[in-house]
Amino acid sequence: MTALSNATAFRLARPLRQQTSVIFSSPHSGRDYPQAFLDASPLVPLALRSSEDAYIDRLFARAPLFGAPLLCATAPRAYIDLNRGADELDPAVVADVPRGAHNPRIASGLGVIPRVVAGGRAIYHGKIPRDEAQARIDAHWHPWHKALQGLIDDTHATFGEAILIDCHSMPHEAIAAHMRPGQELPQVVLGDRFGAAAARAVVDQVEAIFTKAGFRVARNSPFAGAYISQAYGHPVSNKHVVQVEIDRSLYLDERKVEPLPNFSAFCQRINRVVGELAAIGRQALPIAAE
């Protein structure tokens, strides 16, 4: 396994030889909080961390051992959201941004520069300068997406397909809020934008793997996929994106943002899932050079 990194934007762990068309990414597990950002926010660090997909990078860390690359963010989601478009700027938090057409993500405070964390708590006292927002986008968003695009293009050129498993976690209360009273809650939600981001056959295989591992699985509700799924999923070109959301309460003390005592055992459970997910892409043979 080899590890590559951009100084600020990402960590990329590659296998010595990529053996599968499956790629793993974790855009929301970054936890490198700039001190200036912490100093400027009225929120305590623990509150800012409520937006993290905390430790998802550790859950999927062994992907390279199965021949699949793993791309992880370093910056936290409260600082910049890599699962948004670079133009999804919120005029309520970034100065000198004109109001545009209604965007539900921006309206809820979850643009590329988020305005709020969990519970609607404001990250800033007021607005940040436009040039500061652009500096974050230049330092984090563009390098991350350039790396992801490169992985997808190289994988597709080698195997004739690319399958991105976009790894996330979901607050337990967010799942409960979207379910009917008495309804059994899913532990894993797979998002394929209702078929727009991945072929049904691919999602069927992903669902079967999580179900076999003992997880209750749902599709597209309450999370169908966001910018990464929309931008990179193109099933007719054999480019598939499946967003995977895992209930944080299965492995995390959500109040303290700390792994539960069962974290190592849960990692082993997910590791078996990762191995089977990687195996999906071994069915695509590398394309021989002319």
C-alpha positions in Angstrom: 0.0 0.0 0.0 1.3 3.5 -0.8 0.1 6.7 0.7 0.0 10.0 -1.2 -1.2 13.4 0.0 -1.8 16.9 -0.8 -0.4 19.1 2.0 -3.9 20.3 3.0 -6.6 18.7 1.0 -6.5 15.0 1.1 -4.9 11.7 1.8 -4.9 9.1 -0.9 -4.0 5.5 0.0 -3.4 3.4 -3.1 -2.8 -0.4 -3.3 0.5 -1.4 -4.7 -1.5 -2.6 -7.7 -5.1 -1.6 -8.2 -7.0 -4.9 -8.7 -10.6 -3.7 -8.8 -12.7 -1.0 -10.5 -14.1 0.0 -7.1 -12.9 3.2 -5.5 -13.6 4.4 -1.9 -13.9 8.0 -0.8 -14.6 9.8 2.5 -15.2 13.5 1.9 -16.6 14.4 5.4 -14.3 12.6 7.8 -11.6 15.3 7.9 -10.7 16.5 11.4 -7.8 19.0 10.8 -9.3 22.1 12.3 -7.4 25.4 11.5 -6.8 27.3 14.7 -8.0 30.5 13.1 -11.3 28.8 12.3 -11.8 27.6 15.8 -11.0 31.0 17.2 -13.5 32.7 14.9 -16.4 30.5 15.7 -18.7 31.0 18.7 -19.1 27.2 18.9 -16.9 24.9 21.0 -14.9 22.4 19.0 -17.1 19.5 20.1 -20.1 21.3 18.5 -18.2 21.9 15.3 -17.4 18.2 15.2 -21.0 17.3 15.1 -20.9 17.7 11.3 -18.1 15.2 10.9 -18.6 11.7 9.5 -16.3 10.9 12.4 -13.9 8.0 11.9 -15.5 6.8 8.7 -12.0 7.0 7.2 -10.8 4.5 9.9 -13.8 2.2 9.2 -12.8 1.9 5.5 -9.0 2.2 6.0 -8.2 -1.3 4.8 -9.6 -0.8 1.3 -6.2 -0.7 -0.3 -5.4 -4.2 1.1 -8.2 -5.4 -1.1 -6.7 -3.6 -4.2 -8.9 -0.5 -4.0 -7.8 3.1 -3.5 -9.2 5.2 -0.7 -9.4 9.0 -0.9 -10.0 10.9 2.4 -10.5 14.5 3.1 -8.3 16.3 5.7 -10.4 19.4 6.3 -13.6 19.1 8.4 -17.0 19.5 6.9 -17.8 22.5 9.1 -14.9 24.3 7.3 -15.7 23.3 3.7 -18.1 20.7 2.3 -16.6 18.7 -0.5 -19.9 17.1 -1.3 -21.2 20.4 -2.6 -20.5 22.3 -5.9 -17.8 25.0 -5.7 -20.5 27.5 -6.7 -23.0 26.6 -4.0 -22.1 29.7 -2.0 -24.5 30.8 0.7 -25.1 34.6 0.6 -26.1 34.4 4.3 -22.6 33.4 5.3 -20.3 34.6 2.5 -20.1 38.3 1.8 -20.7 39.8 -1.7 -22.5 36.7 -3.0 -25.7 37.6 -4.9 -28.8 35.6 -4.2 -29.6 33.1 -6.9 -32.2 30.5 -7.7 -33.5 28.5 -4.7 -31.1 25.8 -3.7 -32.4 23.6 -0.8 -28.9 22.8 0.4 -27.9 26.5 0.6 -31.3 27.4 2.1 -30.7 24.9 5.0 -27.2 26.4 5.6 -25.3 23.5 4.0 -23.6 25.1 1.1 -19.9 24.6 0.2 -19.0 26.9 3.1 -21.5 25.7 5.7 -23.4 28.2 7.8 -24.6 25.8 10.5 -23.7 22.5 12.1 -26.1 19.8 13.5 -29.1 21.3 15.2 -29.0 24.5 13.1 -26.2 26.0 15.3 -24.5 28.9 13.6 -20.8 28.4 12.8 -20.0 32.2 12.6 -21.0 35.4 14.2 -21.6 37.0 10.8 -20.3 36.6 7.3 -16.8 35.7 6.1 -15.1 37.6 3.3 -15.6 36.2 -0.3 -11.8 35.9 -0.8 -11.6 33.7 2.3 -14.3 31.4 1.0 -12.5 31.2 -2.4 -9.2 30.5 -0.7 -10.7 27.4 1.0 -12.2 26.3 -2.3 -8.8 26.7 -4.0 -6.9 24.9 -1.2 -9.3 22.1 -0.5 -12.2 21.7 -3.0 -10.3 21.8 -6.3 -7.4 19.5 -5.2 -9.8 16.9 -3.8 -12.0 16.8 -6.9 -9.0 16.8 -9.2 -7.8 13.7 -7.3 -11.2 12.0 -7.4 -11.7 12.7 -11.1 -8.2 11.3 -11.8 -9.0 8.1 -9.9 -12.3 7.6 -11.7 -10.8 8.3 -15.2 -7.7 6.1 -14.6 -9.9 3.3 -13.2 -12.4 3.5 -16.1 -9.5 3.5 -18.6 -8.0 0.4 -17.0 -11.1 -1.7 -16.2 -13.8 -0.3 -18.6 -15.8 0.8 -15.6 -15.5 2.7 -12.3 -17.6 2.2 -9.2 -17.2 4.8 -6.5 -18.3 3.9 -3.0 -18.8 7.3 -1.4 -18.6 6.7 2.4 -20.6 8.7 5.0 -22.3 8.5 8.4 -25.7 9.7 9.4 -26.8 10.9 12.9 -29.2 8.4 14.4 -31.8 11.2 15.2 -31.8 12.2 11.5 -32.9 8.7 10.5 -35.5 8.6 13.2 -36.9 11.9 12.1 -37.6 10.7 8.6 -39.3 7.4 9.6 -42.9 6.7 10.6 -43.6 5.9 14.3 -42.9 2.2 14.9 -41.1 1.8 11.6 -37.8 -0.2 11.8 -34.9 2.2 11.2 -32.4 1.4 8.5 -28.8 1.1 9.7 -27.3 1.7 6.2 -28.8 3.9 3.5 -27.6 3.6 -0.1 -28.1 6.6 -2.3 -28.0 6.4 -6.1 -30.1 9.4 -6.9 -33.0 7.0 -7.8 -30.9 5.3 -10.5 -29.3 8.4 -12.0 -25.9 7.8 -10.3 -25.5 4.0 -10.5 -27.0 1.1 -12.4 -29.5 -1.1 -10.5 -27.3 -4.2 -10.9 -24.4 -2.4 -9.1 -26.6 -1.1 -6.2 -28.3 -4.5 -5.9 -24.8 -6.1 -5.3 -23.9 -3.4 -2.7 -27.2 -3.9 -0.9 -26.8 -7.7 -0.8 -23.3 -7.3 0.7 -24.5 -5.1 3.6 -27.6 -7.2 4.1 -25.5 -10.4 4.3 -23.4 -8.6 7.0 -26.5 -8.2 9.1 -27.4 -4.6 8.4 -30.9 -3.2 7.7 -30.6 -1.4 4.4 -32.7 1.2 2.7 -32.3 3.0 -0.6 -32.5 6.8 -1.2 -34.5 7.6 1.9 -33.7 9.8 3.7 -30.4 10.3 1.7 -30.3 9.9 -2.0 -26.9 11.4 -2.7 -25.6 14.9 -3.2 -23.0 16.6 -5.4 -20.5 13.8 -5.7 -23.2 11.4 -6.8 -24.6 13.9 -9.2 -21.3 15.0 -10.7 -19.5 11.6 -11.1 -22.3 9.1 -11.5 -23.0 8.3 -15.2 -24.2 4.7 -15.5 -24.5 4.7 -19.3 -20.7 5.4 -19.4 -20.1 2.6 -16.8 -19.3 5.2 -14.1 -21.3 4.5 -11.0 -21.5 6.2 -7.6 -23.2 4.7 -4.6 -23.4 6.9 -1.5 -23.2 4.8 1.7 -24.6 6.2 4.9 -24.0 4.3 8.1 -25.8 5.0 11.4 -23.3 6.6 13.7 -24.8 5.2 16.8 -23.6 1.7 15.8 -20.0 2.7 16.5 -19.8 6.2 17.9 -20.8 8.1 21.0 -22.5 10.9 19.1 -22.5 13.3 22.1 -18.8 13.0 22.8 -17.8 12.2 19.1 -15.7 9.3 20.4 -15.6 5.6 19.2 -17.7 3.2 21.3 -16.0 0.3 23.1 -17.2 -1.9 20.2 -15.3 0.2 17.6 -12.6 -2.4 16.8 -15.2 -5.2 16.4 -17.3 -2.9 14.2 -14.2 -2.1 12.1 -13.7 -5.8 11.5 -17.3 -6.2 10.4 -17.0 -3.3 8.0 -13.7 -4.6 6.8 -15.4 -7.8 5.6 -17.9 -5.7 3.8 -15.1 -3.6 2.2 -13.5 -6.8 0.9 -16.7 -8.0 -0.7 -17.4 -4.5 -2.2 -14.0 -4.5 -3.8 -14.7 -7.9 -5.2 -17.6 -6.5 -7.2 -15.0 -4.7 -9.4 -12.8 -7.7 -9.9 -15.4 -9.0 -12.3 -14.3 -6.2 -14.7 -11.0 -7.4 -16.3 -8.3 -4.8 -16.9 -8.2 -3.7 -20.5 -5.1 -4.9 -22.3 -2.8 -2.4 -24.0 -2.9 -2.4 -27.8 
